[in-house]
């Protein structure tokens, strides 16, 4: 699960960066940028929620 989230995370970042270099500013560019941003945020949130506990940390 984590490997898939990392893949989506870096893929969406790469897509967002490449969109800025390859496309002109139009509605499609904005939509694709928003979609890739949503994927970055969603996969980043998933990774954050699946993170392991740190050693020495008290779990309440």
Secondary structure, DSSP 8 states (H G I E B T S, - for coil): -HHHHHHHHHHHHHHHHHHHHHS-SSHHHHHHHHHHHHHHHHHHHHHHHT----TT----
